[in-house]
Amino acid sequence: MDNNRIVKDELVGRNVTIKECTDPNWINISGKIIDETRNTFLIQIGNQQKRIAKNIAIFEFEYDRKKTVVEGSRLLYRPEDRIKKAR
């Protein structure tokens, strides 16, 4: 699937799984994105909230009932700017 659509879409409220990460403790962790900044996601994991840098991971989202994998470096914009800048 062409993942350009999800890069330009709202990510807060979506479930996410970290597929690859420079920090091995994050690999295969899943949760719901509850906040986003230019460089990070705040993810609700169980009853905890954890912040992860976008540029150190590859994320998997369920989008249009399909699994979509996106490199975090493609998401390095403020949410409101990503629609205009993302390629």
N, C-alpha and C positions, 0 to 999 in steps of 0.2 A: 504494500500500500504506500502511496505517496504520503509521507508524513508532513508535508508542507502545511496541510490544513490544520493539524493539531498545534503546530508551532505558532500559528496565528490566532489560536483560539484561547478562551479562558481556561486556565488550569486549576484555579482554586476550586475545591470541591471534588476534584477528580481523584480516583484511586491511582496509586503509582507503586511500582516495584523498582528497586534499584538493581539493575542487572549486572553492571560492572562498576567498580569504584577503585580509586587509588587507596582507599582505606578498606581493607578486607572485612572489617566489622559491619559495613553497610550492605554488603552483597546479599541479595535476595530478601532484603527488608521491605515490607509492604506497609502502606498506610494511606491516609487521605491528606492531600495538600490543603492546609487551612490558611496559609498566607504565603505571599511571594514578594520578594524584593528583586532588585536588578540582578543580584548575584546568588541568591539563596532561595530555597523552599523551606517553609516550616511545615513539618509533616506530623500528623497525629498518628502515633503508633501505640495501639492499645490505649492505656490511660496516660501516656507520656507524649510530650511534644518535643521533637528534635529538629534542629536546623541543619541542613546540608547545603554545601556549596554546589552550584549547578555545574561548574566547570570540571569537577573531579569525578563525575559519574555519567553513566548511561542509564536512562530511565525508560521504563516500559509502562505505557498507558493503555487502557482499554478505550478505544475510540471507534465509533460506528460499529460496535460489537466485534471489533477485531483488535488484536494486540498490535500496538504500534511502538516501535523502539526509536528513541530520539537521543542524540548526543546532547549532553547538558550544555556544551559550548554553543549550540544553536539557540538556546533559550536565554542567553546572557543579555537581556534587555529588561527594562522596566516593563511590567505587564502592559501598560498603556501604550508603550512605544513598539512593542514586539509586532503588532499588527502591521505597522508601516515598514519596519526595517527587516523583518525575518525573510529569509530566502529559502 
